[in-house]
Each structure stands twice: as C-alpha cells, then as structure tokens.
Amino acid sequence: MKKLSVRIVVVLGALLALAAAGQAVTAQQRAQASSIGVAIDVEPPIGQDSVKFLVIGDSGTGDRAETETAAQMWRAHSVFPYDFAIMLGDNLYGSERPQDFAAKFERPYKPLLDAKVAFYAALGNHDDPNQRFYKNFGMNGKRYYTYQKKDVRFFALDSNYMDQDQQRWLDEELSKSNSKWKIAYFHHPIYSSGGRHGSEVDLRSIVEPMFIKYNLNVVFAGHEHFYERLKPQRGINYFTAGGSAKLRSGDIVGSSALTAKGFDTEQSFMVVEIDGDVLRFQTISRRGKRVDSGEIRRSGGTS
C-alpha cells in the first residue's frame, strides 16, 4: 500500500461537520472537537477507477460518539472519496419514529447524504424490519438483496432470519454471479473473538458452505461493538466492524487464535478500495488514527 499518509487539520472540520448536521456549535462542542484530535490519518486510494466504499456498523445511537465518528467519516471522504457505504445492522437503537431517523441517521450523516453518498443497509437485531422501506437505507423494501458495483457483487443478508427462502435465494444468486469479487455483509459474525457474543456457529453452518462453494472473497459483519480482522478462514477474509457508535471496550478475547488484528478501545469505521485483483482497507478510529490497514489479493490471504 502506498506509504504516503495524508494528514488534514480538522478542528475546523469538526465544527463544520456539526454545523452541516444541523447542530448548533457550542463552546462545549468546540472543546469536544479539539479533544478528538487535530489530524486524520488516511491514505488516498491508489486506483483511478477503483470501487471505493465506507463500512459502518452498529451506528444508530444519535449520541456524541456517533456524531464524532461520523465527522471523521466525512473528513476521510475528502481524502478517500468513497461513493457509497455499507451498513452492518443496528442502524437505529431504541424508538424508530421519524424524528429518530433524523437524529440517529440523517443529522449525523448529513454531509455524506448531501454529497450523494449512497447507503446500503443490512438489518441488525435492534432494527425494525420496516427499515427496509426507508429510502436512505437503499434496501428497496427487501430484507436481503444484491447489487453490483463495477466488477464487485455485494450480497446484503438478514442474519436475524436465515430462513429457507433466503437460503435458496442466496444459493441461486451466488451460483449465477460471475463477478470478479463477491462480498457478503450482515449483522451477526460467524467468526468472532468477542467475549460478549463470539462466533455465531449456527449461522456459520448455514452460510459458510455456500460461501466456500461459490468462492466468496470477503465478509463484513457487525454486532460485536469493536473492530476485528480475522485470520482468513477456509480461504475467506472476515471483518467485524460493529463499533461505529457503540463500543464494548476490552471485549476482544486476548488469547483468541482467530484474531489477526483487533481494536476495542474506541469507535471506528473502515474505508475500502477494490482495484482489480487487490482490495485495500483502512480502519480509522473516532480520533482519526489509522489503527489497521492492509491488502487482500483475490487469490486469498492478507498482507
């Protein structure tokens, strides 16, 4: 990966992001903006025509943690101009009235929405299934769906109810896809080092055989309120990115043989670029620090 790091002064950026989100900037928020760091450490994408996207999970709190982390996402966008975002579930916590969609999604992510960044959500265990009708979540009324971005095929699944209909649909969609990259995302991780939840073994027994049979490349999940890059499992690369607002500090089991890299001390998100046969990822903390990065080549493995 290119070694040049782009560092941006962001105290003013934090205030602009808060203002853009429709929030008054108070003296306390000015101090808060200073406290979350003076720079963001993000490398620009390398490919000129690459697929670039944002990864967020467990983000719908409407609180200060979400606002600050969302502000970092917007700063990252100025360096790494992703076109769309995937959401890994628990998109809204608590009530889901129109004012809640505004407070927990529309205001924190207003700069991205104004920049025409498209969001594609999966449902989490805290989400009302009727979220699938909310236009900004890009689900078009479906609990599970698929879409194409250049040579990448995405499969957004509902891991709450992996019923027979969804299983048949997934098998059919995977079987007929000849895309160079196949990426699935959903809420519950089938591999995890989390002390609170851990691996969803029952779900794994259902979906993993299909992932292997049809040469799926990468899986993103949420639910665990931290970041974890798993060691490749049976040729597939797994990421957990469920800490974009919620945080379960210290929850990654230190002795786990699954973990390639873990981060459970602060909220975070990912930016990803797929450029030909290479996927490049960066994981950025709430304070703008790059806490993980690397490359995945389509033949398997992470460097």
C-alpha positions as CSV (number, residue, x, y, z in Angstrom):
1,M,0.0,0.0,0.0
2,K,1.2,3.5,-0.7
3,K,3.1,4.8,2.3
4,L,2.2,8.5,1.9
5,S,-0.1,9.5,4.7
6,V,-2.4,12.4,4.2
7,R,-3.0,14.5,7.3
8,I,-5.7,17.1,7.5
9,V,-6.2,19.8,10.1
10,V,-9.7,19.0,11.4
11,V,-10.6,21.2,14.4
12,L,-12.4,23.5,12.0
13,G,-13.7,20.5,10.1
14,A,-15.3,19.1,13.2
15,L,-17.2,22.3,13.7
16,L,-18.3,22.4,10.1
17,A,-19.5,18.8,10.2
18,L,-21.5,19.5,13.3
19,A,-23.0,22.6,11.7
20,A,-23.7,20.7,8.5
21,A,-25.6,18.2,10.6
22,G,-27.9,20.9,11.7
23,Q,-26.5,21.2,15.2
24,A,-25.6,24.5,16.9
25,V,-21.9,24.7,17.7
26,T,-21.4,25.5,21.3
27,A,-18.3,26.2,23.4
28,Q,-18.5,22.7,24.7
29,Q,-18.6,21.3,21.2
30,R,-15.6,23.4,20.2
31,A,-13.7,21.8,23.1
32,Q,-15.0,18.4,22.1
33,A,-13.8,18.9,18.5
34,S,-10.3,19.7,19.8
35,S,-10.4,16.7,22.0
36,I,-11.0,14.2,19.2
37,G,-7.7,15.1,17.6
38,V,-6.1,17.6,15.2
39,A,-5.5,15.4,12.2
40,I,-6.9,12.4,10.5
41,D,-4.5,9.7,9.1
42,V,-6.0,8.4,5.9
43,E,-4.2,7.3,2.7
44,P,-5.8,8.2,-0.6
45,P,-7.0,5.4,-3.0
46,I,-4.5,4.2,-5.5
47,G,-6.7,3.0,-8.4
48,Q,-8.1,5.6,-10.7
49,D,-11.3,3.6,-11.5
50,S,-11.5,1.5,-8.3
51,V,-14.6,0.7,-6.3
52,K,-14.5,2.8,-3.1
53,F,-16.8,2.4,-0.1
54,L,-17.3,3.1,3.6
55,V,-18.1,0.4,6.2
56,I,-20.0,1.2,9.3
57,G,-21.8,-1.0,11.9
58,D,-23.9,-0.6,15.0
59,S,-24.1,3.1,14.3
60,G,-27.6,4.3,15.2
61,T,-27.3,5.8,18.7
62,G,-27.7,9.5,17.9
63,D,-25.2,10.3,20.7
64,R,-21.9,12.1,20.9
65,A,-19.9,9.0,19.9
66,E,-21.9,8.6,16.7
67,T,-21.6,12.3,15.8
68,E,-17.8,12.4,16.4
69,T,-17.2,9.2,14.5
70,A,-19.4,10.4,11.6
71,A,-17.5,13.7,11.5
72,Q,-14.3,11.6,11.0
73,M,-16.0,9.7,8.1
74,W,-16.7,13.0,6.4
75,R,-13.1,14.1,6.8
76,A,-11.9,10.8,5.5
77,H,-14.1,11.3,2.4
78,S,-12.1,14.4,1.4
79,V,-9.0,12.2,1.1
80,F,-10.6,8.9,0.2
81,P,-13.7,9.8,-1.9
82,Y,-15.9,6.7,-1.4
83,D,-19.1,6.6,-3.5
84,F,-21.2,4.5,-1.2
85,A,-21.5,3.0,2.3
86,I,-22.5,-0.4,3.6
87,M,-24.2,-0.6,7.0
88,L,-23.8,-3.8,9.0
89,G,-27.0,-3.5,11.1
90,D,-28.3,-2.0,14.3
91,N,-28.8,1.1,12.2
92,L,-31.2,2.6,14.8
93,Y,-31.3,1.8,18.5
94,G,-34.4,2.4,20.5
95,S,-37.5,4.0,19.0
96,E,-37.8,4.5,15.3
97,R,-40.1,7.5,14.8
98,P,-39.4,9.9,12.0
99,Q,-37.6,12.2,14.4
100,D,-35.4,9.2,15.4
101,F,-34.4,8.6,11.8
102,A,-33.4,12.3,11.7
103,A,-31.5,12.3,15.0
104,K,-29.8,8.9,14.6
105,F,-29.0,8.9,10.9
106,E,-29.9,12.0,8.8
107,R,-28.2,14.6,11.0
108,P,-25.0,12.7,11.8
109,Y,-24.5,11.7,8.2
110,K,-25.9,14.9,6.5
111,P,-22.6,15.9,4.9
112,L,-22.4,12.4,3.2
113,L,-26.0,12.5,2.2
114,D,-25.6,15.9,0.7
115,A,-22.5,14.6,-1.2
116,K,-24.8,11.9,-2.7
117,V,-23.0,9.0,-0.9
118,A,-25.5,6.1,-1.2
119,F,-26.1,3.9,1.8
120,Y,-26.9,0.2,1.6
121,A,-28.1,-1.3,4.9
122,A,-28.4,-4.7,6.4
123,L,-30.8,-5.4,9.3
124,G,-29.5,-6.0,12.9
125,N,-31.2,-7.5,15.9
126,H,-32.1,-4.0,17.2
127,D,-33.7,-2.9,13.9
128,D,-37.4,-2.9,13.0
129,P,-37.7,-4.9,9.7
130,N,-39.7,-1.9,8.4
131,Q,-36.4,-0.1,8.0
132,R,-36.3,-1.8,4.6
133,F,-38.8,0.8,3.4
134,Y,-36.7,3.8,4.4
135,K,-35.4,5.3,1.2
136,N,-32.0,6.3,2.6
137,F,-31.1,2.8,3.6
138,G,-31.2,1.6,0.0
139,M,-33.0,-1.7,0.7
140,N,-35.9,-1.1,-1.7
141,G,-38.3,-2.9,0.6
142,K,-36.2,-6.1,0.8
143,R,-34.8,-7.9,3.9
144,Y,-31.9,-9.2,1.8
145,Y,-30.8,-8.1,-1.7
146,T,-27.8,-8.0,-4.1
147,Y,-26.3,-5.3,-6.2
148,Q,-23.3,-4.7,-8.5
149,K,-20.6,-2.1,-8.4
150,K,-18.3,-2.5,-11.4
151,D,-16.7,-5.9,-11.0
152,V,-17.9,-6.4,-7.4
153,R,-21.1,-8.1,-6.4
154,F,-22.5,-7.4,-3.0
155,F,-24.9,-9.6,-1.0
156,A,-26.7,-7.9,1.9
157,L,-28.2,-10.6,4.1
158,D,-30.6,-10.6,7.0
159,S,-28.8,-12.7,9.6
160,N,-31.8,-12.4,12.0
161,Y,-33.9,-14.8,10.0
162,M,-31.8,-17.0,7.8
163,D,-34.9,-18.9,6.6
164,Q,-35.3,-21.4,3.8
165,D,-36.4,-18.7,1.3
166,Q,-33.3,-16.6,2.0
167,Q,-31.0,-19.6,1.8
168,R,-32.5,-20.6,-1.6
169,W,-32.2,-17.1,-2.8
170,L,-28.5,-16.8,-1.7
171,D,-27.6,-20.1,-3.3
172,E,-29.1,-19.0,-6.6
173,E,-27.6,-15.5,-6.6
174,L,-24.1,-16.8,-5.7
175,S,-24.3,-19.5,-8.3
176,K,-25.1,-17.3,-11.2
177,S,-22.7,-14.5,-10.3
178,N,-19.5,-14.3,-12.4
179,S,-18.3,-11.2,-10.8
180,K,-14.5,-10.9,-10.0
181,W,-15.3,-10.1,-6.4
182,K,-18.1,-11.4,-4.2
183,I,-18.7,-9.7,-0.9
184,A,-21.3,-10.6,1.7
185,Y,-22.3,-8.5,4.7
186,F,-24.8,-8.9,7.5
187,H,-25.1,-8.3,11.2
188,H,-24.0,-11.4,13.2
189,P,-20.4,-12.5,12.7
190,I,-19.9,-16.2,12.0
191,Y,-16.3,-15.9,13.3
192,S,-15.6,-13.6,16.3
193,S,-13.3,-13.3,19.3
194,G,-15.8,-11.3,21.2
195,G,-16.2,-12.2,24.9
196,R,-19.9,-11.0,25.0
197,H,-21.1,-12.8,21.9
198,G,-18.5,-14.7,20.0
199,S,-19.0,-16.7,16.8
200,E,-22.5,-17.4,15.5
201,V,-21.9,-21.1,14.9
202,D,-25.4,-22.0,13.9
203,L,-25.4,-19.2,11.2
204,R,-22.0,-20.4,10.1
205,S,-23.3,-23.9,9.5
206,I,-25.9,-22.5,7.1
207,V,-24.0,-19.9,5.1
208,E,-20.3,-20.9,5.1
209,P,-20.8,-24.0,2.8
210,M,-22.3,-21.6,0.2
211,F,-19.6,-19.1,0.7
212,I,-16.9,-21.7,0.1
213,K,-18.7,-23.4,-2.8
214,Y,-19.2,-20.2,-4.8
215,N,-15.8,-18.7,-3.9
216,L,-16.9,-15.7,-1.9
217,N,-14.0,-13.4,-1.2
218,V,-14.8,-11.2,1.8
219,V,-17.4,-11.0,4.6
220,F,-18.2,-7.9,6.8
221,A,-20.3,-8.2,10.0
222,G,-21.3,-6.0,12.9
223,H,-23.0,-6.9,16.3
224,E,-19.7,-7.0,18.2
225,H,-19.0,-3.4,19.3
226,F,-15.4,-3.3,18.2
227,Y,-13.2,-3.9,15.2
228,E,-11.7,-7.2,14.4
229,R,-9.9,-8.5,11.3
230,L,-10.0,-12.3,11.5
231,K,-7.3,-14.6,10.1
232,P,-8.6,-16.0,6.8
233,Q,-11.0,-18.9,7.4
234,R,-11.1,-21.6,4.7
235,G,-9.9,-19.1,2.2
236,I,-12.4,-16.3,3.1
237,N,-11.5,-12.9,4.7
238,Y,-13.7,-11.8,7.6
239,F,-14.0,-8.4,9.2
240,T,-16.1,-7.3,12.2
241,A,-16.8,-3.6,12.2
242,G,-19.6,-3.0,14.8
243,G,-18.1,-0.1,16.6
244,S,-19.1,2.9,14.7
245,A,-21.1,4.4,17.6
246,K,-21.4,1.6,20.2
247,L,-18.2,0.4,22.0
248,R,-17.6,-2.7,24.1
249,S,-14.2,-1.8,25.4
250,G,-11.8,-4.6,26.1
251,D,-14.2,-7.3,24.8
252,I,-11.8,-9.0,22.3
253,V,-10.5,-12.2,23.9
254,G,-6.8,-11.7,24.1
255,S,-5.9,-15.3,23.7
256,S,-8.1,-16.0,20.6
257,A,-6.4,-17.8,17.7
258,L,-8.9,-16.1,15.3
259,T,-7.7,-12.5,15.6
260,A,-5.3,-11.0,13.1
261,K,-5.9,-7.5,14.4
262,G,-8.3,-6.2,17.0
263,F,-9.2,-2.7,18.2
264,D,-11.7,-2.4,21.1
265,T,-10.7,0.9,22.8
266,E,-12.5,3.4,20.6
267,Q,-15.2,3.6,18.0
268,S,-14.1,3.0,14.4
269,F,-15.1,2.6,10.7
270,M,-13.4,1.3,7.6
271,V,-12.7,2.7,4.1
272,V,-12.1,0.1,1.4
273,E,-10.9,0.2,-2.2
274,I,-11.1,-2.7,-4.7
275,D,-8.7,-2.1,-7.5
276,G,-8.5,-5.0,-10.0
277,D,-7.4,-8.1,-8.1
278,V,-6.5,-6.2,-4.9
279,L,-8.7,-5.0,-2.0
280,R,-7.1,-2.3,0.2
281,F,-8.6,-1.5,3.5
282,Q,-8.0,1.1,6.3
283,T,-9.6,1.2,9.7
284,I,-9.9,4.7,11.3
285,S,-10.7,5.5,14.9
286,R,-13.0,8.1,16.4
287,R,-10.0,10.3,16.9
288,G,-8.8,10.0,13.3
289,K,-6.0,7.4,13.9
290,R,-5.4,4.7,11.4
291,V,-5.5,1.5,13.5
292,D,-5.3,-1.1,10.8
293,S,-4.6,-1.3,7.1
294,G,-3.6,-3.9,4.5
295,E,-4.3,-5.6,1.2
296,I,-6.2,-8.7,0.2
297,R,-5.4,-10.3,-3.1
298,R,-8.2,-12.2,-4.8
299,S,-6.2,-15.4,-4.6
300,G,-6.6,-15.3,-0.8
301,G,-4.7,-14.1,2.2
302,T,-4.0,-10.7,3.7
303,S,-0.7,-8.7,3.6
